[in-house]
Amino acid sequence: MNRVAARVAGLLSGLLLAVLGAWVLPATASACDCAGISTRRAIREADAVFRGTVTDTDDVGRRGDARTDVRFRVDTVWKGSVHADQVVATPRVSARCGLEPEVGSTWVVFALDSVEGRGDEAVARLTTTLCSGNVASGTAPPLLGPGRAPLTGSSDRDERAIRADRVLSRWLTAGGVAGAVVLDAPSAGRGGSGLTFDWTLAHAARCAHPDRNLVLAGGLTPDNVAAAVRGVTPWSVDVASGVEATPGVKDPAKVAAFIAAVRAADR
């Protein structure tokens, strides 16, 4: 009888420990643990500081890459490059101290420049957590002083355009249709020749195939791409030697000028 009682006692003890372990461990593993941060330190460590109202949230990724993209309508900026329509990423795993803001709530946000996602899904993002010093009331700490207006437009404008293009290309490919047709000047070898394409032919192609995605290439530069875009209205443009400082080496100033010219002509 004593032997049976001992066995029962042992089983009960083991069961009790298992229950306690199941109750205690998850709470410890999922709890956000970070020390408070002063406003002065939050300002110093942040790449961007702004005040904005939450307009939307979007859960992205899975497992370790899971995050929530929070979209803010920004009214005041104190530090960094922040757009009027700004997306900020925050971890979706509670142990990583992600924010859970409600749509319509106003925050003063302290954020870092970062890259979220992997491979083709990688995107530039401002990121923030509960440990960043954010102010949920939206009341700006006096230490911030006067702010400035945000940049116009959306922080993810180009990203959304690229994502839409990928979806369109997948649909066209699935339907047995080429995603786009490249119009380029003849080349004796592989790759482009760098010679300017006959834009009258490109315009004729556009008129003959108004629904076809045309990629205009061949001799495009920051000086002529605006005229090409206005004359042909291509789906996209392709450039290589037209923005190079030396063969194979891109000139950042020419690249920036090329992009600005395309955007100005595409409005």
For each residue, the residues with C-beta under 8 A, 3 or more apart:
1: 4 5
2: 5 6
3: 6 7
4: 1 7 8
5: 1 2 8 9
6: 2 3 9 10
7: 3 4 10 11
8: 4 5 11 12
9: 5 6 12 13
10: 6 7 13 14
11: 7 8 14 15
12: 8 9 15 16
13: 9 10 16 17
14: 10 11 17 18
15: 11 12 18 19
16: 12 13 19 20
17: 13 14 20 21
18: 14 15 21 22
19: 15 16 22 23
20: 16 17 23 24
21: 17 18 24 25
22: 18 19 25 26
23: 19 20 26 27
24: 20 21 27 28
25: 21 22 28 29
26: 22 23 29 30
27: 23 24 30 31
28: 24 25 31
29: 25 26 95
30: 26 27 94 95
31: 27 28 94 95
32: 94 95 96 97 130 131
33: 97
34: 97 129 130 131
35: 131
36:
37: 41 42 45 131 132 133
38: 41 42 133
39: 42 43 133 141 143 144
40: 43 44 143
41: 37 38 44 45 133
42: 37 38 39 45 46 49 110 132 133
43: 39 40 46 49 78 79 110 143 144
44: 40 41
45: 37 41 42 110 112
46: 42 43 49 79 80 110 111 112 132 133
47: 79 80 111 112 113 126
48: 77 79 80 81 82 109 110 111 112 113 126
49: 42 43 46 77 78 79 80 108 109 110 111 144
50: 72 74 76 77 78 79 80 82 86 108 109 111 147 150
51: 74 75 76 106 107 108 109 138 140 147
52: 72 73 74 75 86 106 107 109
53: 72 73 75 104 105 106 107 138
54: 57 70 71 72 101 102 103 104 105 106 107
55: 71 72 73 85 103
56: 70 71 103
57: 54 68 69 70 71 101 103
58: 68 69 71
59: 66 67 68 92
60: 66 67 68 69 89 116 117
61: 65 66 67 92 116 117 121
62: 65 66
63: 66
64: 93
65: 61 62 116 117 118
66: 59 60 61 62 63 91 92 93
67: 59 60 61 89 90 91 92 98 116
68: 57 58 59 60 89 90 91 92 98 99 100
69: 57 58 60 87 88 89 125
70: 54 56 57 87 88 89 90 99 101
71: 54 55 56 57 58 85 86 87
72: 50 52 53 54 55 85 86 87 88 107 109
73: 52 53 55 84 85
74: 50 51 52 77 82 83 84 85 86 150
75: 51 52 53 150
76: 50 51 140 147 148 149 150
77: 48 49 50 74 80 82 147 148 149 150
78: 43 49 50 140 144 145 147 148
79: 43 46 47 48 49 50
80: 46 47 48 49 50 77 111 113 126
81: 48 151
82: 48 50 74 77 86 126 150 151 155
83: 74 86 150 151 152 153 154 155
84: 73 74 150 151 152 153 154
85: 55 71 72 73 74 153 154 155
86: 50 52 71 72 74 82 83 126 150 154 155
87: 69 70 71 72 125 126 154 155 156
88: 69 70 72 109 111 125 126 127 128
89: 60 67 68 69 70 114 116 125 126 127 128
90: 67 68 70 98 99 127 128 129
91: 66 67 68 96 97 98 129
92: 59 61 66 67 68 98
93: 64 66 96 98
94: 30 31 32 97 98
95: 29 30 31 32
96: 32 91 93 129
97: 32 33 34 91 94 129 130 131
98: 67 68 90 91 92 93 94 129 130
99: 68 70 90 128 129 130 134
100: 68
101: 54 57 70 105 107 136
102: 54 105
103: 54 55 56 57
104: 53 54
105: 53 54 101 102 136 138
106: 51 52 53 54 137 138
107: 51 52 53 54 72 101 134 135 136 138
108: 49 50 51 134 135 138 139 140 141 144
109: 48 49 50 51 52 72 88 126 128 132 134
110: 42 43 45 46 48 49 128 132 133 134
111: 46 47 48 49 50 80 88 126 127 128 132
112: 45 46 47 48 126 127 128 132
113: 47 48 80 124 126
114: 89 124 125 126 127
115: 122 123 124 125
116: 60 61 65 67 89 122 123 125 127
117: 60 61 65 121 122 123
118: 65 121 122
119: 122
120:
121: 61 117 118
122: 115 116 117 118 119
123: 115 116 117 156 159
124: 113 114 115 159
125: 69 87 88 89 114 115 116
126: 47 48 80 82 86 87 88 89 109 111 112 113 114 155
127: 88 89 90 111 112 114 116
128: 88 89 90 99 109 110 111 112 132 134
129: 34 90 91 96 97 98 99 132
130: 32 34 97 98 99 134
131: 32 34 35 37 97
132: 37 42 46 109 110 111 112 128 129
133: 37 38 39 41 42 46 110
134: 99 107 108 109 110 128 130
135: 107 108 138 139 140 141
136: 101 105 107
137: 106
138: 51 53 105 106 107 108 135
139: 108 135
140: 51 76 78 108 135 144 147
141: 39 108 135 144
142: 145
143: 39 40 43
144: 39 43 49 78 108 140 141 147
145: 78 142
146:
147: 50 51 76 77 78 140 144
148: 76 77 78
149: 76 77
150: 50 74 75 76 77 82 83 84 86
151: 81 82 83 84
152: 83 84
153: 83 84 85 157
154: 83 84 85 86 87 157 160
155: 82 83 85 86 87 126
156: 87 123 159 160
157: 153 154 160 161
158: 161 162
159: 123 124 156 162 163
160: 154 156 157 163 164
161: 157 158 164 165
162: 158 159 165 166
163: 159 160 166 167
164: 160 161 167 168
165: 161 162 168 169 236
166: 162 163 169 170
167: 163 164 170 171
168: 164 165 171 172 179 213
169: 165 166 172 173 179 180
170: 166 167 173 174
171: 167 168 174 175
172: 168 169 175 177 178 179 213
173: 169 170 176 177 178 179
174: 170 171
175: 171 172
176: 173
177: 172 173
178: 172 173 181
179: 168 169 172 173 213
180: 169 212 213 214 215 235 236
181: 178 205 209 212 213 214 215
182: 215 217 238
183: 197 201 202 205 214 215 216 217 218 234
184: 187 192 193 197 217 218 238
185: 192 193 195 196 197 198 217 218 219
186: 193 195
187: 184 190 191 192 193 195
188: 193
189:
190: 187
191: 187
192: 184 185 187 217 218 238 240 241
193: 184 185 186 187 188 218
194: 218 219 240 241 242
195: 185 186 187 218 219
196: 185 199 218 219 220 224
197: 183 184 185 201 202 216 217 218 219
198: 185 201 202
199: 196 202 203 216 228 231 232
200: 203 204
201: 183 197 198 204 205
202: 183 197 198 199 205 206 214 216 228 231 232 234
203: 199 200 206 207 231 232
204: 200 201 207 208
205: 181 183 201 202 208 209 212 214
206: 202 203 209 210 214 232 233 234
207: 203 204 210
208: 204 205
209: 181 205 206 212 214
210: 206 207
211:
212: 180 181 205 209
213: 168 172 179 180 181 235 236
214: 180 181 183 202 205 206 209 232 234 235
215: 180 181 182 183 234 235 236 237 238
216: 183 197 199 202 220 228 229 232 234 236 237 238
217: 182 183 184 185 192 197 220 237 238 239
218: 183 184 185 192 193 194 195 196 197
219: 185 194 195 196 197 224 242
220: 196 216 217 224 225 228 237 238 239 242 258
221: 224 225 239 242 243 254 258
222: 225 242 243 254 257 258 260 261
223:
224: 196 219 220 221 227 228
225: 220 221 222 228 229 237 239 242 258 261 262 265
226: 229 230 261 262 264 265
227: 224 230 231 265
228: 199 202 216 220 224 225 231 232 234 237
229: 216 225 226 232 233 234 237 262 265 266
230: 226 227 233 265
231: 199 202 203 227 228
232: 199 202 203 206 214 216 228 229
233: 206 229 230
234: 183 202 206 214 215 216 228 229 237
235: 180 213 214 215
236: 165 180 213 215 216
237: 215 216 217 220 225 228 229 234 262
238: 182 184 192 215 216 217 220
239: 217 220 221 225 242 243 258
240: 192 194 243 244
241: 192 194 244 247
242: 194 219 220 221 222 225 239 254 258
243: 221 222 239 240 250 251 254 255 258
244: 240 241 247 248 249 250 251 254
245: 249 250 251 254
246: 249
247: 241 244
248: 244
249: 244 245 246
250: 243 244 245 254 255
251: 243 244 245 254 255
252: 255 256
253: 256 257
254: 221 222 242 243 244 245 250 251 257 258
255: 243 250 251 252 258 259
256: 252 253 259 260
257: 222 253 254 260 261
258: 220 221 222 225 239 242 243 254 255 261 262
259: 255 256 262 263
260: 222 256 257 263 264
261: 222 225 226 257 258 264 265
262: 225 226 229 237 258 259 265 266
263: 259 260 266 267
264: 226 260 261 267
265: 225 226 227 229 230 261 262
266: 229 262 263
267: 263 264
